[in-house]
Amino acid sequence: MRIKNSFVGLIFFISSQIFAQNSKEVLFTIDNKPYYSDEFTRIYKKNLDLVKDDSQKDLNQYLDLFIGYKLKVNKAYKLGLQENQKYQSELSSYRNQLSKNYVNDSKVTSKLIEEAYSRNLKEIRASHILLSMDENIKGADTLAFYNRALEIKKRIEKGESFEEVAQKESQDPSVRENKGDLGYFTAFRMVYPFESAAYKTPLGKISNPVRTRFGYHIIKVTDIRDNRGEVSVAHIMLMKPQENTAEAIDKVKQNIDDIYTKIQQGESFEALAAQFSDDKSTASKGGQLQRFSSGQLSSEEFEKVAFGLKDAGEISKPFQSQFGWHIVKLIEKYPVQSLDQMKNELESKIKRDERSIIITNSLAKKLKSKYTFETNQKEYQNAEKLVNDAIYSQTWEMPAKKEDLSGSIAVVNKTKKIPTSEFISYIHAQQKNKLTTKPIKKLVTELYDSWKEEQLITYYNDNLENEFPEFKYIMDEYRDGLLLFDLMEKEIWDKSKTDTLGLQDFYTQHKDSYKWKKRYDVDILSSTDEKMITEAKKYLTKGKSLDFIKEKLNKEGKVAIMVKSGLFEEDFDALKKIPVLQEGINPITKDANYYFLVKVNKIKPVEYKTLNECKSKVINDYQQFLESTWVDNLKKEFTIQVNNLVFEKVKAELNK
């Protein structure tokens, strides 16, 4: 879904802005299906500042692109891609996600944002004891668990060690390793009820039993510290060897120690990262990572070292994480941002958190005032009579006779009738929650009230397109974009991968585009010490091995010579700095603070790449070729009629 969502988002730069209302006339038709001027104008305005290609700002060019887009969508419908279950599921999933932006209560949300920010200023360290319990157990049935939790709390208050009791009583599987210690956390790192209890418990004290969806917890707060904010660092990483042998591990460890020694000798951290770091995503940037906060990385050891550095430019000693060996350089520390700066981020997190239930409940209360909800008392009483004591043992069955469920129990906003069967189905589904409220009439009342809230929110959600025009626009664009993705996958991407004959033919016709540059099989020796590189050249001239040279020159804990070997094209970093390369040992060259000595073992001339050697590039080029001819074919398949008078009006309006 990530790739697909990115693709769809790029089509028309979907946003949730309030769109201007434009006049609506038929701009063009495709097989007599109308497309209107207001949609064209709205999308053009929305994209105007975002497109990089000035040709796409030209209205005639943009209309052609727009028609091409709509042709592809029509082709998708013609092929029936809209009936695909996967497509329908993804569209529904996207709508559900988008609708969360509208199912909101701004006042409640603001209070939750302020609370989250206040908590985020501190990092809590806590331990806990968990008594696991099914999250659906309610009412009196929870009393036994609560009382047991109270007894455990009293044992600790009388002097028993929290850690020892945790190991004996806690049902958290991690307790064997951590004795209940959860480490440091801030807002949103734990489930909301647990977080609230932890932040409300004084330092060194133990909370009363607190209920979460996992069960009852007893929480001990062991430390409170200021939030450390975020940190920006660079690192040099050597990955763990694939062969997990002592020899391979020692070699990597020696290499990281050699790199650290060169840093201590004054060599550039960034240059060494570029040359030797195995983290290819950061090596070209001097090893710099995106900034992060406590708990954000998967390596606690890495965070500990990073936050432990104090001054910008400070460099750690080599250390090991679960991923390999690292050397870290502090770039900058960032204190916690202000409330205004964090507001949008906090709101987004709240909508994904258990806090959203608070917002939903508040919304349901407002919708009771916004919409009418009329109950058919006769149907309600019939439904009530159908429920019996079997519901308490989760064995109650819905009536077999359909006539008992044929009416409508409620009408929402005088437009939507809800069948009695839906309420009965809701009751049947809820019995798995081990309902305990008695008598039956009271239980049915409770269930009806909660069901009513759900129905009001469902009605509101189902009508978002009518309530908010921008929601409708976004959904229309996403719906078409999702279809276009599936169409491209079917007609272009899959074809380019499976059409072996077409791919081979395309490669043959464009073979000149797929050539190796002149390549060199080389050993590249580098050093910041001219004397050392000169000595290395003498040894190399005498036929000494690279290992011999490193052993002779890298002495007394100093790394004087580093070596990189392989087959490289002529524009490779170190090679392109040498004016003339010949087989054998080449003259020493200098670039910035480094001296380079290159031994060329073999020179491979310019030659064609085989299809296998460049297959991914050929597939990509073949895809672009197929797509470039695709729209022309679609224009022949469908009948297009442009209303030029309307288009001239649109151009006049947009050019004002």
C-alpha positions as CSV (number, residue, x, y, z in Angstrom):
1,M,0.0,0.0,0.0
2,R,2.8,2.5,0.6
3,I,4.0,2.4,-2.9
4,K,0.5,2.5,-4.3
5,N,-0.5,5.4,-2.0
6,S,2.6,7.4,-3.1
7,F,1.7,6.8,-6.8
8,V,-1.8,7.9,-6.3
9,G,-0.8,10.9,-4.3
10,L,1.5,12.1,-7.1
11,I,-1.3,12.1,-9.7
12,F,-3.0,15.2,-8.5
13,F,-1.1,16.2,-5.4
14,I,-4.1,15.4,-3.1
15,S,-4.7,17.8,-0.3
16,S,-7.4,18.7,2.1
17,Q,-7.7,22.4,1.2
18,I,-11.0,24.1,0.8
19,F,-11.4,24.4,-2.9
20,A,-12.9,27.4,-4.7
21,Q,-16.3,27.0,-6.3
22,N,-16.2,27.5,-10.1
23,S,-18.8,27.5,-12.8
24,K,-19.8,24.1,-14.0
25,E,-20.1,23.4,-17.7
26,V,-19.3,20.3,-19.9
27,L,-15.6,20.8,-20.9
28,F,-15.3,17.5,-22.9
29,T,-16.8,14.1,-23.2
30,I,-15.3,10.6,-23.6
31,D,-17.7,8.2,-25.3
32,N,-20.5,10.8,-24.4
33,K,-19.6,10.8,-20.6
34,P,-19.3,14.4,-19.5
35,Y,-16.4,16.0,-17.7
36,Y,-16.9,19.4,-16.2
37,S,-15.0,22.7,-16.3
38,D,-15.1,23.2,-12.5
39,E,-13.1,19.9,-11.9
40,F,-10.5,20.9,-14.4
41,T,-10.1,24.5,-13.0
42,R,-10.0,23.3,-9.4
43,I,-7.2,20.7,-10.1
44,Y,-5.2,23.1,-12.3
45,K,-5.2,25.8,-9.6
46,K,-4.3,23.2,-7.0
47,N,-1.3,22.0,-8.9
48,L,-0.1,25.3,-10.4
49,D,2.6,26.0,-7.8
50,L,3.6,22.4,-7.5
51,V,4.4,21.3,-11.0
52,K,8.1,21.7,-11.9
53,D,7.7,21.4,-15.7
54,D,6.5,24.8,-17.1
55,S,5.0,23.1,-20.1
56,Q,2.4,21.6,-17.8
57,K,1.3,25.1,-16.8
58,D,0.3,25.7,-20.4
59,L,-3.5,25.3,-20.4
60,N,-3.6,23.5,-23.8
61,Q,-0.9,21.1,-22.6
62,Y,-2.6,20.6,-19.3
63,L,-5.9,19.8,-21.0
64,D,-4.2,17.2,-23.0
65,L,-2.7,15.7,-19.9
66,F,-6.0,15.8,-18.1
67,I,-7.8,14.1,-21.0
68,G,-5.1,11.5,-21.1
69,Y,-5.6,10.8,-17.4
70,K,-9.4,10.5,-17.8
71,L,-8.9,8.2,-20.8
72,K,-6.8,5.8,-18.6
73,V,-9.5,5.9,-16.0
74,N,-12.2,5.1,-18.6
75,K,-10.0,2.2,-19.8
76,A,-9.8,0.9,-16.3
77,Y,-13.6,0.9,-15.9
78,K,-14.0,-0.7,-19.4
79,L,-11.8,-3.6,-18.2
80,G,-13.9,-3.9,-15.0
81,L,-11.0,-3.2,-12.6
82,Q,-13.4,-1.4,-10.3
83,E,-15.0,-4.8,-9.5
84,N,-11.7,-6.1,-8.2
85,Q,-12.1,-7.1,-4.5
86,K,-8.6,-5.8,-3.7
87,Y,-9.4,-2.5,-5.2
88,Q,-12.6,-2.1,-3.3
89,S,-10.9,-3.1,-0.1
90,E,-8.1,-0.6,-0.5
91,L,-10.6,2.2,-1.5
92,S,-12.6,1.4,1.6
93,S,-9.5,1.4,3.8
94,Y,-8.4,4.7,2.5
95,R,-11.8,6.3,3.0
96,N,-11.8,5.0,6.6
97,Q,-8.4,6.5,7.2
98,L,-9.4,9.8,5.6
99,S,-12.6,10.1,7.5
100,K,-10.7,10.1,10.8
101,N,-9.8,13.7,9.9
102,Y,-13.5,14.7,10.0
103,V,-14.6,12.5,13.0
104,N,-13.3,15.0,15.5
105,D,-14.2,17.3,18.4
106,S,-11.9,20.3,18.3
107,K,-12.4,21.3,22.0
108,V,-11.7,17.9,23.4
109,T,-8.8,17.4,20.9
110,S,-7.2,20.7,22.1
111,K,-7.3,19.6,25.8
112,L,-5.8,16.2,24.8
113,I,-3.0,18.1,22.9
114,E,-2.2,20.2,25.9
115,E,-2.1,17.2,28.2
116,A,0.1,15.2,25.8
117,Y,2.5,18.2,25.4
118,S,2.8,18.6,29.2
119,R,3.6,14.9,29.6
120,N,6.1,15.0,26.7
121,L,8.2,17.5,28.7
122,K,9.2,14.6,31.0
123,E,10.5,11.1,30.5
124,I,9.2,8.6,33.0
125,R,11.0,5.4,34.0
126,A,8.7,2.8,35.4
127,S,8.3,-0.8,36.3
128,H,5.1,-2.8,36.4
129,I,3.4,-6.0,37.4
130,L,0.7,-7.2,35.0
131,L,-2.2,-9.5,35.8
132,S,-3.5,-10.5,32.3
133,M,-7.2,-10.3,31.7
134,D,-9.5,-10.5,28.6
135,E,-10.2,-6.9,27.6
136,N,-13.9,-7.7,27.1
137,I,-14.5,-8.6,30.8
138,K,-16.5,-5.9,32.5
139,G,-18.4,-5.0,35.6
140,A,-18.4,-7.3,38.7
141,D,-16.4,-9.9,36.8
142,T,-13.3,-7.7,37.0
143,L,-13.5,-7.5,40.8
144,A,-11.5,-10.7,41.5
145,F,-8.6,-9.4,39.3
146,Y,-8.7,-6.0,41.0
147,N,-8.7,-7.5,44.5
148,R,-5.7,-9.7,43.6
149,A,-3.8,-6.7,42.3
150,L,-4.6,-4.8,45.6
151,E,-3.2,-7.7,47.6
152,I,0.0,-7.7,45.6
153,K,0.3,-3.9,46.1
154,K,-0.1,-4.4,49.9
155,R,2.7,-7.0,49.9
156,I,5.0,-4.5,48.3
157,E,3.9,-1.7,50.7
158,K,4.7,-4.0,53.6
159,G,8.3,-4.4,52.5
160,E,8.5,-7.0,49.8
161,S,10.8,-6.2,46.8
162,F,8.9,-4.9,43.8
163,E,11.3,-6.7,41.5
164,E,11.0,-10.0,43.3
165,V,7.2,-9.8,43.4
166,A,7.2,-8.9,39.7
167,Q,9.2,-12.0,38.8
168,K,6.8,-14.2,40.8
169,E,3.4,-12.6,39.9
170,S,3.7,-10.6,36.7
171,Q,2.3,-12.2,33.6
172,D,4.3,-9.9,31.2
173,P,6.6,-12.3,29.3
174,S,9.5,-9.8,29.4
175,V,9.6,-9.9,33.2
176,R,12.2,-12.7,33.2
177,E,14.7,-10.4,31.6
178,N,13.8,-7.0,32.9
179,K,12.2,-7.7,36.3
180,G,9.3,-5.5,35.3
181,D,11.5,-2.5,34.3
182,L,10.1,-0.8,31.1
183,G,12.8,1.8,30.8
184,Y,12.1,5.4,29.9
185,F,9.1,6.6,28.0
186,T,7.1,9.7,27.2
187,A,3.6,10.4,25.9
188,F,2.2,7.9,23.3
189,R,4.8,5.2,24.0
190,M,2.4,3.2,26.3
191,V,-1.3,2.6,26.1
192,Y,-3.2,5.7,27.3
193,P,-4.5,4.4,30.7
194,F,-1.1,3.1,31.6
195,E,0.6,6.4,30.5
196,S,-1.9,8.4,32.6
197,A,-1.4,6.3,35.7
198,A,2.4,6.5,35.3
199,Y,2.4,10.3,34.9
200,K,0.1,10.7,37.9
201,T,2.1,8.5,40.2
202,P,4.8,10.3,42.3
203,L,8.4,9.4,42.0
204,G,9.2,6.3,44.1
205,K,5.6,5.5,44.7
206,I,3.3,2.7,43.5
207,S,0.0,3.2,41.7
208,N,-3.3,1.7,42.5
209,P,-4.3,-1.1,40.1
210,V,-5.0,0.5,36.7
211,R,-7.0,-1.3,34.0
212,T,-5.8,-1.4,30.3
213,R,-6.8,-3.7,27.5
214,F,-4.1,-6.1,28.7
215,G,-5.3,-6.4,32.3
216,Y,-4.5,-4.8,35.6
217,H,-1.2,-3.1,36.2
218,I,0.6,-2.0,39.3
219,I,3.1,0.7,38.4
220,K,6.2,1.9,40.2
221,V,7.8,5.1,39.0
222,T,11.5,4.8,39.5
223,D,12.8,7.9,37.8
224,I,11.6,11.2,36.2
225,R,13.9,13.3,34.0
226,D,13.5,16.1,31.6
227,N,12.9,15.0,28.0
228,R,16.2,14.9,26.2
229,G,14.7,16.3,23.0
230,E,16.2,15.2,19.7
231,V,19.7,14.6,18.5
232,S,21.4,14.8,15.1
233,V,24.5,12.6,14.6
234,A,26.6,11.1,11.9
235,H,28.0,7.6,12.1
236,I,30.4,5.2,10.4
237,M,29.0,1.6,10.5
238,L,30.6,-1.7,9.6
239,M,28.0,-4.4,9.4
240,K,28.3,-7.8,11.2
241,P,30.0,-10.2,8.8
242,Q,27.7,-12.8,7.1
243,E,30.0,-15.5,8.2
244,N,29.7,-15.5,11.9
245,T,33.2,-16.8,12.6
246,A,35.7,-15.5,15.1
247,E,38.1,-14.6,12.2
248,A,35.5,-12.7,10.3
249,I,34.3,-10.8,13.4
250,D,37.9,-9.9,14.4
251,K,38.5,-8.6,10.9
252,V,35.5,-6.2,11.1
253,K,36.5,-5.2,14.6
254,Q,40.0,-4.4,13.5
255,N,38.7,-2.3,10.6
256,I,36.5,-0.2,12.8
257,D,39.5,0.3,15.2
258,D,41.7,1.3,12.3
259,I,39.1,3.9,11.1
260,Y,38.9,5.3,14.7
261,T,42.6,5.5,14.8
262,K,42.6,7.5,11.6
263,I,40.1,9.9,13.1
264,Q,42.3,10.3,16.1
265,Q,45.1,11.1,13.7
266,G,43.1,14.0,12.4
267,E,41.5,12.6,9.3
268,S,38.1,13.7,8.2
269,F,35.2,11.8,9.8
270,E,33.0,12.6,6.8
271,A,35.6,11.4,4.2
272,L,36.1,8.2,6.1
273,A,32.4,7.6,6.3
274,A,32.1,8.1,2.5
275,Q,34.9,5.6,1.9
276,F,34.2,2.9,4.4
277,S,30.8,3.0,6.0
278,D,28.5,0.1,5.2
279,D,25.4,2.3,5.7
280,K,25.1,3.3,2.0
281,S,22.1,5.5,2.6
282,T,24.2,7.9,4.7
283,A,27.8,7.3,3.6
284,S,27.6,9.8,0.7
285,K,26.3,12.4,3.3
286,G,29.2,12.0,5.6
287,G,27.3,9.4,7.6
288,Q,24.6,11.9,8.8
289,L,21.3,10.3,10.1
290,Q,18.0,12.0,10.4
291,R,17.6,13.4,13.9
292,F,15.7,11.3,16.4
293,S,14.4,11.2,20.0
294,S,14.6,8.7,22.9
295,G,13.1,5.4,22.0
296,Q,12.8,6.1,18.3
297,L,15.6,3.9,17.1
298,S,15.6,0.1,17.4
299,S,19.0,0.1,19.1
300,E,19.1,1.3,22.7
301,E,22.9,1.1,22.8
302,F,23.1,3.5,19.8
303,E,20.8,6.0,21.4
304,K,22.7,5.8,24.7
305,V,25.9,6.7,23.0
306,A,24.4,9.4,20.8
307,F,22.7,11.2,23.7
308,G,25.8,10.7,25.8
309,L,27.8,13.0,23.6
310,K,27.8,16.5,24.9
311,D,29.5,18.9,22.5
312,A,29.0,19.3,18.7
313,G,31.8,17.6,16.9
314,E,32.5,15.1,19.8
315,I,33.2,11.6,18.5
316,S,32.5,8.3,20.3
317,K,34.8,5.4,20.6
318,P,33.9,2.3,18.5
319,F,31.0,0.4,20.0
320,Q,28.8,-2.5,19.0
321,S,25.1,-2.7,18.5
322,Q,22.9,-5.6,17.2
323,F,23.6,-4.4,13.7
324,G,27.4,-4.1,13.8
325,W,30.1,-1.6,14.9
326,H,29.7,2.1,15.0
327,I,31.5,5.3,15.5
328,V,29.2,8.3,16.2
329,K,29.8,12.0,15.8
330,L,27.5,14.5,17.5
331,I,26.2,17.2,15.1
332,E,23.6,19.0,17.1
333,K,21.2,18.6,20.0
334,Y,17.6,19.9,19.7
335,P,15.6,20.8,22.8
336,V,11.9,19.9,23.1
337,Q,9.8,22.1,20.7
338,S,7.1,24.5,21.8
339,L,3.5,23.6,22.0
340,D,2.7,25.6,18.8
341,Q,5.5,23.8,17.0
342,M,4.3,20.3,18.1
343,K,0.6,20.8,17.8
344,N,0.0,19.2,14.4
345,E,2.3,16.2,15.3
346,L,0.5,15.6,18.6
347,E,-2.9,15.9,17.0
348,S,-2.0,13.2,14.4
349,K,-0.8,10.9,17.2
350,I,-3.9,11.4,19.2
351,K,-6.1,10.3,16.3
352,R,-4.2,7.0,16.2
353,D,-4.2,6.5,19.9
354,E,-6.7,5.3,22.5
355,R,-7.4,9.0,23.2
356,S,-9.4,9.0,20.0
357,I,-12.2,7.1,21.9
358,I,-12.7,10.2,24.1
359,I,-13.1,12.3,20.9
360,T,-15.5,9.8,19.4
361,N,-17.7,9.8,22.5
362,S,-17.8,13.6,22.4
363,L,-18.7,13.6,18.7
364,A,-21.5,11.1,19.4
365,K,-22.9,13.5,22.0
366,K,-22.9,16.3,19.4
367,L,-24.5,14.2,16.7
368,K,-27.4,13.5,19.0
369,S,-28.2,17.2,18.7
370,K,-27.4,17.4,15.0
371,Y,-29.5,14.5,13.8
372,T,-32.9,13.1,14.8
373,F,-33.1,9.5,15.9
374,E,-36.6,8.1,16.1
375,T,-37.1,4.7,17.7
376,N,-40.0,2.5,16.8
377,Q,-41.1,1.4,20.3
378,K,-43.1,-1.6,19.1
379,E,-40.0,-3.0,17.3
380,Y,-37.8,-2.1,20.3
381,Q,-40.1,-4.1,22.6
382,N,-40.2,-7.0,20.2
383,A,-36.3,-7.0,20.1
384,E,-36.3,-6.8,23.9
385,K,-38.5,-10.0,24.2
386,L,-36.2,-12.0,22.0
387,V,-33.2,-11.7,24.4
388,N,-33.0,-14.2,27.3
389,D,-30.6,-15.3,30.0
390,A,-28.6,-17.4,27.6
391,I,-26.8,-14.2,26.7
392,Y,-24.9,-14.3,29.9
393,S,-23.3,-17.6,29.0
394,Q,-22.7,-16.5,25.4
395,T,-25.1,-19.1,24.0
396,W,-28.0,-16.8,23.0
397,E,-29.0,-17.3,19.4
398,M,-30.8,-15.0,17.0
399,P,-34.4,-16.0,16.1
400,A,-34.7,-18.4,13.2
401,K,-38.0,-16.8,12.0
402,K,-37.3,-13.9,9.6
403,E,-40.7,-12.3,10.3
404,D,-39.5,-11.6,13.8
405,L,-36.8,-9.3,12.3
406,S,-38.7,-7.8,9.3
407,G,-39.4,-4.3,10.6
408,S,-37.3,-1.1,11.1
409,I,-36.4,-0.2,14.7
410,A,-35.1,3.3,14.0
411,V,-34.9,6.1,11.5
412,V,-31.9,8.5,11.4
413,N,-32.4,12.1,10.3
414,K,-35.8,11.1,8.8
415,T,-33.9,9.5,5.8
416,K,-32.2,6.3,6.8
417,K,-34.2,3.4,8.1
418,I,-32.4,0.8,10.2
419,P,-33.7,-2.8,10.2
420,T,-34.4,-4.4,13.6
421,S,-32.2,-7.2,12.4
422,E,-29.2,-4.9,12.7
423,F,-29.8,-4.2,16.3
424,I,-30.3,-7.9,17.0
425,S,-27.1,-8.7,15.2
426,Y,-25.3,-6.1,17.4
427,I,-26.7,-7.7,20.5
428,H,-25.6,-11.2,19.3
429,A,-22.1,-9.9,18.6
430,Q,-21.8,-8.1,22.0
431,Q,-22.5,-11.3,24.0
432,K,-18.9,-12.4,23.4
433,N,-17.9,-9.6,25.8
434,K,-19.2,-11.6,28.7
435,L,-22.1,-9.2,29.5
436,T,-23.1,-9.0,33.2
437,T,-25.7,-6.2,33.5
438,K,-29.0,-7.4,34.9
439,P,-31.9,-7.6,34.5
440,I,-32.3,-8.2,30.8
441,K,-34.3,-5.0,30.2
442,K,-31.4,-2.9,31.7
443,L,-28.9,-4.7,29.6
444,V,-30.9,-4.2,26.3
445,T,-31.2,-0.5,27.2
446,E,-27.4,-0.2,27.7
447,L,-26.7,-2.0,24.4
448,Y,-29.3,0.1,22.5
449,D,-27.7,3.4,23.8
450,S,-24.2,2.3,22.6
451,W,-25.6,1.0,19.3
452,K,-27.5,4.3,18.8
453,E,-24.2,6.2,19.1
454,E,-22.6,3.9,16.6
455,Q,-25.4,4.4,14.1
456,L,-25.3,8.2,14.5
457,I,-21.5,8.2,13.8
458,T,-22.0,5.8,10.9
459,Y,-24.7,8.0,9.3
460,Y,-22.4,11.0,9.7
461,N,-19.5,9.1,8.3
462,D,-21.5,7.8,5.3
463,N,-22.5,11.4,4.5
464,L,-19.1,13.1,4.7
465,E,-19.2,13.7,0.9
466,N,-22.4,15.8,1.4
467,E,-21.1,17.5,4.6
468,F,-17.7,18.4,3.2
469,P,-17.1,19.1,-0.5
470,E,-13.4,18.8,-0.1
471,F,-13.8,15.3,1.2
472,K,-15.7,14.3,-1.9
473,Y,-13.0,15.8,-4.2
474,I,-10.3,13.9,-2.4
475,M,-12.2,10.6,-2.6
476,D,-13.0,11.1,-6.3
477,E,-9.3,11.7,-7.0
478,Y,-8.1,8.8,-4.9
479,R,-10.7,6.5,-6.4
480,D,-9.5,7.3,-10.0
481,G,-5.9,7.2,-9.0
482,L,-6.2,3.8,-7.4
483,L,-7.8,2.5,-10.6
484,L,-5.1,4.0,-12.6
485,F,-2.4,2.3,-10.5
486,D,-4.1,-1.1,-11.1
487,L,-4.4,-0.3,-14.8
488,M,-0.7,0.7,-15.1
489,E,0.3,-2.4,-13.3
490,K,-1.8,-4.6,-15.7
491,E,-1.1,-2.8,-19.0
492,I,2.5,-1.4,-18.5
493,W,4.5,-2.6,-15.5
494,D,3.6,-6.3,-15.5
495,K,3.9,-6.4,-19.3
496,S,7.4,-4.9,-19.3
497,K,8.5,-7.6,-16.9
498,T,6.8,-10.6,-18.5
499,D,7.0,-9.8,-22.2
500,T,10.5,-11.3,-22.7
501,L,10.4,-11.1,-26.5
502,G,9.3,-7.4,-26.4
503,L,12.0,-6.6,-23.9
504,Q,14.7,-8.4,-25.9
505,D,13.6,-6.6,-29.0
506,F,13.6,-3.2,-27.2
507,Y,17.1,-3.9,-25.8
508,T,18.4,-4.9,-29.3
509,Q,17.0,-1.7,-30.8
510,H,18.5,0.6,-28.1
511,K,21.7,-1.3,-27.4
512,D,23.8,1.8,-27.6
513,S,22.2,3.1,-24.5
514,Y,23.5,0.2,-22.4
515,K,27.3,0.2,-22.4
516,W,30.0,-0.2,-19.8
517,K,32.4,2.6,-19.7
518,K,36.1,1.7,-19.6
519,R,36.6,-0.3,-16.4
520,Y,39.6,-0.9,-14.3
521,D,40.4,-3.9,-12.0
522,V,42.4,-2.0,-9.4
523,D,43.9,-1.9,-5.9
524,I,43.6,1.7,-4.5
525,L,45.8,2.6,-1.6
526,S,45.2,5.9,0.2
527,S,46.9,7.8,3.0
528,T,47.3,11.3,4.4
529,D,51.0,10.7,4.8
530,E,53.1,11.2,1.6
531,K,56.0,9.3,3.1
532,M,53.8,6.3,3.9
533,I,52.3,6.2,0.4
534,T,55.8,6.4,-1.1
535,E,56.9,3.5,1.0
536,A,53.8,1.6,-0.1
537,K,54.7,2.1,-3.7
538,K,58.2,0.7,-3.1
539,Y,56.7,-2.5,-1.6
540,L,54.1,-2.7,-4.3
541,T,56.9,-2.4,-7.0
542,K,58.7,-5.3,-5.4
543,G,55.6,-7.4,-5.7
544,K,54.7,-7.4,-2.1
545,S,51.1,-8.3,-1.2
546,L,48.6,-5.8,0.2
547,D,48.4,-7.6,3.5
548,F,52.2,-7.4,3.7
549,I,52.1,-3.6,3.0
550,K,49.5,-3.0,5.7
551,E,51.3,-5.1,8.2
552,K,54.6,-3.1,7.6
553,L,53.2,0.4,7.5
554,N,50.2,0.3,10.0
555,K,52.3,0.1,13.2
556,E,52.1,1.2,16.8
557,G,48.3,1.6,16.7
558,K,48.4,4.0,13.7
559,V,46.6,3.3,10.5
560,A,48.7,4.8,7.8
561,I,47.4,2.9,4.7
562,M,43.8,2.0,3.7
563,V,43.1,-0.3,0.7
564,K,40.1,-0.6,-1.6
565,S,40.0,-3.2,-4.3
566,G,37.5,-4.0,-7.1
567,L,36.4,-3.5,-10.7
568,F,35.3,0.2,-11.2
569,E,34.3,2.3,-14.2
570,E,36.6,5.1,-15.2
571,D,34.5,7.8,-13.4
572,F,34.8,6.1,-10.0
573,D,35.7,8.6,-7.3
574,A,39.4,8.0,-6.9
575,L,40.1,6.9,-10.5
576,K,38.7,10.1,-12.1
577,K,41.2,12.1,-10.2
578,I,44.1,10.4,-12.0
579,P,44.9,12.0,-15.5
580,V,46.1,8.8,-17.2
581,L,45.7,5.3,-15.9
582,Q,47.8,2.5,-17.2
583,E,48.1,-1.2,-16.3
584,G,50.5,-1.7,-13.5
585,I,51.5,0.8,-10.8
586,N,50.5,4.4,-11.6
587,P,52.1,7.6,-10.2
588,I,51.0,8.8,-6.8
589,T,48.3,11.5,-7.0
590,K,47.1,13.9,-4.4
591,D,43.5,15.2,-3.8
592,A,42.8,17.5,-0.8
593,N,44.5,15.8,2.2
594,Y,44.7,12.3,0.6
595,Y,47.4,10.7,-1.4
596,F,46.3,7.9,-3.8
597,L,48.3,5.0,-5.3
598,V,46.5,2.9,-7.9
599,K,47.7,-0.4,-9.2
600,V,45.7,-1.4,-12.3
601,N,45.6,-5.2,-12.7
602,K,43.5,-5.2,-15.8
603,I,41.7,-2.7,-18.2
604,K,38.4,-3.6,-19.7
605,P,37.5,-1.5,-22.8
606,V,34.1,0.1,-23.5
607,E,31.7,-2.8,-24.3
608,Y,28.0,-3.5,-24.5
609,K,26.3,-4.7,-21.3
610,T,24.4,-8.0,-21.6
611,L,20.7,-7.8,-21.1
612,N,21.1,-9.5,-17.7
613,E,23.7,-6.9,-16.6
614,C,21.3,-4.0,-17.3
615,K,17.9,-5.7,-17.0
616,S,16.4,-3.4,-14.4
617,K,17.3,-0.3,-16.5
618,V,16.0,-1.8,-19.7
619,I,12.7,-2.7,-18.0
620,N,12.4,0.8,-16.7
621,D,13.1,2.3,-20.2
622,Y,10.7,-0.2,-21.8
623,Q,7.9,0.8,-19.4
624,Q,8.4,4.5,-20.4
625,F,8.3,3.5,-24.0
626,L,5.1,1.5,-23.6
627,E,3.4,4.4,-21.7
628,S,4.4,7.0,-24.3
629,T,2.5,5.1,-27.0
630,W,-0.4,4.1,-24.7
631,V,-2.4,7.3,-24.6
632,D,-2.2,7.6,-28.4
633,N,-3.8,4.2,-28.7
634,L,-6.5,5.1,-26.1
635,K,-7.4,8.2,-28.2
636,K,-8.2,5.9,-31.1
637,E,-10.2,3.5,-28.8
638,F,-12.4,6.2,-27.3
639,T,-14.4,9.1,-28.9
640,I,-13.3,12.4,-27.4
641,Q,-15.2,15.7,-28.0
642,V,-13.9,19.0,-26.5
643,N,-16.2,21.9,-26.1
644,N,-13.8,24.7,-27.3
645,L,-16.2,27.5,-26.4
646,V,-16.2,26.4,-22.7
647,F,-12.4,25.8,-22.8
648,E,-11.9,29.4,-24.0
649,K,-14.0,30.6,-21.1
650,V,-11.9,28.5,-18.7
651,K,-8.7,29.9,-20.2
652,A,-9.9,33.5,-19.9
653,E,-10.9,32.9,-16.2
654,L,-7.5,31.3,-15.3
655,N,-5.5,33.9,-17.2
656,K,-7.0,36.8,-15.3
